[in-house]
Amino acid sequence: MKIRPSLTLYFVIYFFLLMGLYHYKIKYYFYWENIAELKNGIFDFSIGRFLASCILFSFNLWILKRINTRKLGFIILSLFFILVTIPSLIAFVSEGMYPLQLLVFHQLFFLILWALLKLKFNLSFIPVLNKRQGLLILLLITVVGTLPYLIVYGPHINLKNLLLLDVYKTRSDMAGLSNFYFGYTYSLFTKIIIPLIIVFSLELKNKLLVLVGIFYLVLFYLFGAHKTVYLGLIAVLIFYKWTYLKSVSRILLYSSIFIILCLIFSAVGYDYPWILTFRRVHFLPTLLDIAYLDFFRDNYMYWSESVLGAFVNYPYIIRHEYLIGEAYFNRPDMAANNGLISDGYMNMGTVGVWLNICIVAIYFMILNNLKIPSKYFGLFLLVIFSFISSSIFTVLLTHGALALLIISIFLLREEKN
């Protein structure tokens, strides 16, 4: 008889393995040492906070299991739990460096997101296009929308980039040609529209249009030599045949196995696996939250870097991400962007955090009521990562989150109309 571990067991194993990796290796990385030195503190291990962290983890997990595993909201909440809540609980154990206020912000986000995901409303009155109609519209948008790219970037395309040659030269050359339109549509095409063209074509068994989609994806790679253009399609194909529950179980299982491998490698002096993965994805956003709360305390920007800059003066010479990079990591060239908590606090303190939490929670609440099949989850994965590492309005406008919401309403819902 095949034994299948429960989801609870997967989460518990993952939590304690990640706790071990953080306190054994990650908190001794020089980024953490820089901030500890600046704040005259140390990333210690508090037994009292450890027990509190375990209790909160158990409560959060109990809450998570109250979400319907067959709906998009389950995997959305699970991923934020894996990528935001659990790292926050682990970092909270360092009493001397991790402020209680930051833990409260992360817990509020988890609980408000959970509460809004439980709300149900009917959107069946909105018409839904079938796949064939949707595919034709996406193709038309791509054909027309690519023309400005061909006019500007076309003469500078370097076919050697297909062999990974002259990549950095191409990136430098193309960066000088970028404009407002490219900034707002590049991610939209590469992470959402073109991957959907390929997937819809596969579902309709139209081999010609599959090749057309692949052609456009390669073309967008040549427009900037950024290998990340393939991430959207890869994410969709990886999760295409898995249910939401199976996706979460696989993520936890493979992550736990990889943590064990990282611990083994680090024991023999090879640290690059955890440096490139868990340090960057799970714990650097939490560390940046500490830096942002420290730097912008009672020193808010009131969205003066956005369109509101016409009404509010921006108080610095350089952008905020470079301010943080220079002040806390001694790297003036480091763009220390961060996600919804830091972005909200930087702009309006606690009120800004509440606003960002509500915007993100409402966004996913709408998606959760659209009855989106699990096979399209890969499209939303990159948006989740973007909310963790970028400002809210940047994600909505330039990373394609708003466009993905519109596409989900009219193309991805299960209703047949």
FENZIDA-V469781 format. One record per residue. N is the residue number from 1. RES is the residue in one letter. PHI is phi in whole degrees, 0 to 359 (none if undefined). PSI is psi in radians with two decimals (999 if undefined). NEAR is the number of other ideal C-beta (glycine too) atoms within 12 Angstrom. Layout:
{{N/RES/PHI/PSI/NEAR} {N/RES/PHI/PSI/NEAR}}
This chain:
{{1/M/none/2.28/3} {2/K/279/2.19/4} {3/I/268/2.22/6} {4/R/245/1.96/12} {5/P/299/2.58/16} {6/S/285/2.82/16} {7/L/297/-0.62/30} {8/T/301/-0.78/20} {9/L/297/-0.72/18} {10/Y/302/-0.79/31} {11/F/295/-0.73/33} {12/V/296/-0.81/22} {13/I/300/-0.80/24} {14/Y/299/-0.77/41} {15/F/301/-0.86/36} {16/F/284/-0.56/27} {17/L/295/-0.77/31} {18/L/293/-0.63/44} {19/M/301/-0.78/35} {20/G/296/-0.76/27} {21/L/296/-0.71/39} {22/Y/295/-0.86/40} {23/H/278/-0.25/27} {24/Y/271/-0.63/24} {25/K/231/-0.96/31} {26/I/299/-0.75/38} {27/K/289/-0.08/37} {28/Y/260/0.02/24} {29/Y/294/2.62/28} {30/F/296/-0.42/19} {31/Y/300/-0.81/32} {32/W/293/-0.67/35} {33/E/294/-0.63/21} {34/N/299/-0.84/27} {35/I/291/-0.65/37} {36/A/298/-0.69/26} {37/E/292/-0.72/17} {38/L/297/-0.63/22} {39/K/263/0.14/24} {40/N/52/0.79/10} {41/G/227/-2.91/21} {42/I/210/2.49/19} {43/F/277/1.51/34} {44/D/270/-2.95/22} {45/F/230/1.90/25} {46/S/263/2.13/22} {47/I/298/-0.73/12} {48/G/299/-0.79/14} {49/R/291/-0.56/29} {50/F/298/-0.79/26} {51/L/295/-0.73/16} {52/A/297/-0.68/21} {53/S/297/-0.74/37} {54/C/295/-0.68/23} {55/I/295/-0.79/17} {56/L/296/-0.70/30} {57/F/302/-0.79/35} {58/S/297/-0.73/19} {59/F/295/-0.81/21} {60/N/300/-0.71/36} {61/L/293/-0.68/32} {62/W/297/-0.72/16} {63/I/297/-0.81/25} {64/L/302/-0.67/37} {65/K/288/-0.08/23} {66/R/271/0.04/18} {67/I/266/2.45/34} {68/N/297/2.07/23} {69/T/289/-0.16/23} {70/R/265/0.06/19} {71/K/247/2.72/30} {72/L/303/-0.61/45} {73/G/302/-0.54/39} {74/F/297/-0.85/36} {75/I/285/-0.52/42} {76/I/298/-0.91/41} {77/L/295/-0.65/42} {78/S/297/-0.74/44} {79/L/290/-0.69/36} {80/F/295/-0.58/43} {81/F/296/-0.77/44} {82/I/291/-0.72/41} {83/L/265/-0.38/40} {84/V/240/-0.99/43} {85/T/295/-0.87/43} {86/I/296/-0.83/44} {87/P/302/-0.62/45} {88/S/295/-0.77/44} {89/L/297/-0.66/41} {90/I/290/-0.79/42} {91/A/294/-0.51/43} {92/F/300/-0.42/43} {93/V/297/-0.44/36} {94/S/278/1.58/38} {95/E/297/-0.61/22} {96/G/287/-0.28/22} {97/M/236/-0.50/34} {98/Y/263/1.97/42} {99/P/289/2.48/28} {100/L/301/-0.60/22} {101/Q/303/-0.66/23} {102/L/292/-0.70/37} {103/L/299/-0.71/34} {104/V/298/-0.75/25} {105/F/300/-0.81/38} {106/H/293/-0.66/43} {107/Q/291/-0.69/33} {108/L/300/-0.74/28} {109/F/300/-0.82/39} {110/F/298/-0.80/40} {111/L/288/-0.70/26} {112/I/291/-0.71/31} {113/L/299/-0.79/42} {114/W/300/-0.81/35} {115/A/298/-0.76/23} {116/L/288/-0.54/29} {117/L/293/-0.36/35} {118/K/280/-0.30/24} {119/L/286/2.45/20} {120/K/236/2.40/16} {121/F/209/2.80/16} {122/N/259/2.19/12} {123/L/244/0.33/24} {124/S/292/-0.26/16} {125/F/288/-0.25/11} {126/I/276/2.22/20} {127/P/295/2.61/16} {128/V/239/2.29/24} {129/L/280/2.55/25} {130/N/281/3.02/21} {131/K/298/-0.66/29} {132/R/295/-0.78/18} {133/Q/296/-0.76/19} {134/G/298/-0.71/31} {135/L/297/-0.73/32} {136/L/296/-0.72/22} {137/I/295/-0.78/24} {138/L/297/-0.68/36} {139/L/295/-0.74/31} {140/L/297/-0.77/16} {141/I/299/-0.72/26} {142/T/291/-0.78/33} {143/V/299/-0.83/24} {144/V/288/-0.76/16} {145/G/292/-0.36/28} {146/T/278/-0.34/33} {147/L/304/-0.82/17} {148/P/300/-0.60/23} {149/Y/296/-0.75/32} {150/L/295/-0.66/21} {151/I/294/-0.75/16} {152/V/274/-0.83/21} {153/Y/270/-0.44/32} {154/G/311/-0.88/17} {155/P/296/-0.25/14} {156/H/253/0.10/26} {157/I/296/2.34/26} {158/N/241/1.88/26} {159/L/294/-0.28/16} {160/K/296/-0.39/15} {161/N/299/-0.46/29} {162/L/296/-0.43/17} {163/L/261/0.24/11} {164/L/63/0.53/14} {165/L/255/2.59/13} {166/D/57/0.47/20} {167/V/298/-0.87/21} {168/Y/290/-0.55/17} {169/K/295/-0.75/17} {170/T/297/-0.75/28} {171/R/300/-0.73/24} {172/S/294/-0.76/16} {173/D/295/-0.79/23} {174/M/290/-0.56/31} {175/A/300/-0.62/20} {176/G/287/-0.22/15} {177/L/259/-0.08/23} {178/S/294/2.73/24} {179/N/213/-3.07/17} {180/F/303/-0.79/11} {181/Y/297/-0.81/20} {182/F/297/-0.69/29} {183/G/298/-0.58/19} {184/Y/267/-0.25/22} {185/T/244/-0.29/31} {186/Y/301/-0.89/35} {187/S/295/-0.63/37} {188/L/301/-0.79/38} {189/F/290/-0.81/38} {190/T/280/-0.50/42} {191/K/259/-0.30/39} {192/I/232/-1.11/45} {193/I/293/-0.91/42} {194/I/292/-0.75/44} {195/P/303/-0.65/44} {196/L/292/-0.64/45} {197/I/301/-0.79/43} {198/I/294/-0.77/39} {199/V/292/-0.80/39} {200/F/299/-0.69/35} {201/S/294/-0.67/30} {202/L/296/-0.74/26} {203/E/293/-0.58/23} {204/L/271/0.02/23} {205/K/57/0.72/13} {206/N/255/1.63/21} {207/K/295/-0.61/13} {208/L/298/-0.79/17} {209/L/287/-0.44/29} {210/V/298/-0.79/25} {211/L/294/-0.64/16} {212/V/298/-0.77/25} {213/G/298/-0.76/35} {214/I/296/-0.69/24} {215/F/301/-0.81/22} {216/Y/294/-0.62/34} {217/L/294/-0.74/36} {218/V/294/-0.65/24} {219/L/298/-0.75/31} {220/F/292/-0.52/41} {221/Y/297/-0.72/35} {222/L/290/-0.35/34} {223/F/288/-0.26/36} {224/G/205/-0.09/35} {225/A/59/0.58/32} {226/H/261/2.00/26} {227/K/294/-0.27/21} {228/T/294/-0.20/23} {229/V/298/-0.39/31} {230/Y/273/-0.16/23} {231/L/297/-0.70/29} {232/G/300/-0.84/42} {233/L/294/-0.76/38} {234/I/300/-0.77/23} {235/A/298/-0.74/31} {236/V/297/-0.80/37} {237/L/292/-0.61/22} {238/I/297/-0.78/24} {239/F/264/0.07/33} {240/Y/300/-0.70/25} {241/K/259/0.10/18} {242/W/259/2.51/24} {243/T/287/2.95/22} {244/Y/299/-0.74/34} {245/L/295/-0.76/28} {246/K/294/-0.63/26} {247/S/298/-0.80/34} {248/V/296/-0.75/38} {249/S/298/-0.74/29} {250/R/293/-0.72/24} {251/I/300/-0.80/32} {252/L/293/-0.75/36} {253/L/297/-0.90/23} {254/Y/292/-0.61/19} {255/S/295/-0.73/32} {256/S/296/-0.73/30} {257/I/298/-0.72/19} {258/F/291/-0.61/25} {259/I/299/-0.76/34} {260/I/300/-0.75/24} {261/L/296/-0.71/22} {262/C/299/-0.71/32} {263/L/295/-0.69/28} {264/I/294/-0.80/20} {265/F/298/-0.74/21} {266/S/293/-0.48/25} {267/A/295/-0.42/16} {268/V/254/0.27/11} {269/G/90/0.20/9} {270/Y/251/1.79/16} {271/D/257/-0.13/24} {272/Y/301/-0.65/17} {273/P/303/-0.84/24} {274/W/284/-0.49/36} {275/I/295/-0.72/24} {276/L/279/-0.29/17} {277/T/243/-1.44/25} {278/F/294/-0.63/41} {279/R/298/-0.85/31} {280/R/287/-0.83/24} {281/V/278/-0.75/28} {282/H/268/-0.72/40} {283/F/248/-0.37/40} {284/L/296/-0.72/38} {285/P/301/-0.67/38} {286/T/293/-0.71/48} {287/L/296/-0.71/42} {288/L/295/-0.59/42} {289/D/302/-0.74/44} {290/I/300/-0.78/46} {291/A/295/-0.76/41} {292/Y/295/-0.75/43} {293/L/296/-0.58/39} {294/D/286/-0.78/29} {295/F/287/-0.71/31} {296/F/260/0.20/34} {297/R/298/2.12/17} {298/D/55/0.52/13} {299/N/216/0.91/21} {300/Y/282/2.72/27} {301/M/259/-0.27/32} {302/Y/52/0.76/23} {303/W/57/0.58/28} {304/S/288/-0.19/22} {305/E/273/-0.17/28} {306/S/263/-2.80/23} {307/V/296/-0.35/11} {308/L/288/-0.09/16} {309/G/299/-0.34/17} {310/A/290/-0.34/11} {311/F/246/-0.39/11} {312/V/237/2.20/17} {313/N/288/2.32/13} {314/Y/282/2.18/22} {315/P/278/-0.03/18} {316/Y/237/2.90/21} {317/I/275/-0.69/10} {318/I/252/2.86/19} {319/R/294/2.75/25} {320/H/299/-0.63/35} {321/E/295/-0.56/34} {322/Y/281/-0.48/21} {323/L/299/-0.83/29} {324/I/294/-0.73/38} {325/G/301/-0.71/26} {326/E/284/-0.74/24} {327/A/288/-0.62/27} {328/Y/249/-0.30/36} {329/F/235/0.05/29} {330/N/57/0.62/18} {331/R/227/1.66/18} {332/P/299/-0.39/18} {333/D/268/0.02/13} {334/M/273/2.10/23} {335/A/272/1.60/21} {336/A/275/1.12/37} {337/N/291/2.68/32} {338/N/211/3.08/40} {339/G/266/-2.58/42} {340/L/296/-0.62/48} {341/I/289/-0.91/48} {342/S/298/-0.75/43} {343/D/298/-0.77/45} {344/G/294/-0.77/37} {345/Y/293/-0.70/41} {346/M/301/-0.64/46} {347/N/271/-0.61/34} {348/M/206/0.54/23} {349/G/62/-2.49/26} {350/T/300/-0.66/24} {351/V/298/-0.72/18} {352/G/296/-0.67/29} {353/V/297/-0.80/36} {354/W/302/-0.77/23} {355/L/299/-0.81/26} {356/N/295/-0.74/40} {357/I/300/-0.79/37} {358/C/294/-0.70/23} {359/I/298/-0.84/30} {360/V/294/-0.74/43} {361/A/296/-0.72/33} {362/I/294/-0.69/24} {363/Y/304/-0.88/36} {364/F/284/-0.44/43} {365/M/298/-0.76/29} {366/I/297/-0.81/31} {367/L/300/-0.66/39} {368/N/293/-0.40/36} {369/N/266/0.16/30} {370/L/264/-0.06/34} {371/K/55/0.97/28} {372/I/275/2.24/36} {373/P/299/2.59/29} {374/S/296/-0.40/30} {375/K/294/-0.28/28} {376/Y/260/0.14/40} {377/F/301/-0.58/41} {378/G/306/-0.50/36} {379/L/295/-0.55/46} {380/F/271/-0.27/44} {381/L/299/-0.81/39} {382/L/292/-0.54/36} {383/V/293/-0.69/44} {384/I/299/-0.83/38} {385/F/300/-0.66/30} {386/S/294/-0.71/38} {387/F/297/-0.49/42} {388/I/282/-0.49/41} {389/S/241/-0.01/33} {390/S/222/2.90/33} {391/S/291/2.67/38} {392/I/301/-0.86/39} {393/F/288/-0.47/28} {394/T/295/-0.75/29} {395/V/295/-0.78/36} {396/L/295/-0.69/30} {397/L/263/-0.86/24} {398/T/263/-0.40/26} {399/H/267/0.00/38} {400/G/89/0.16/35} {401/A/295/-0.72/37} {402/L/293/-0.73/27} {403/A/295/-0.67/30} {404/L/296/-0.64/42} {405/L/298/-0.78/34} {406/I/296/-0.77/26} {407/I/297/-0.67/34} {408/S/296/-0.70/38} {409/I/295/-0.73/27} {410/F/259/-0.27/26} {411/L/236/-0.56/38} {412/L/261/-0.19/36} {413/R/294/2.70/33} {414/E/281/-0.37/23} {415/E/302/2.41/23} {416/K/255/2.05/12} {417/N/223/999/16}}
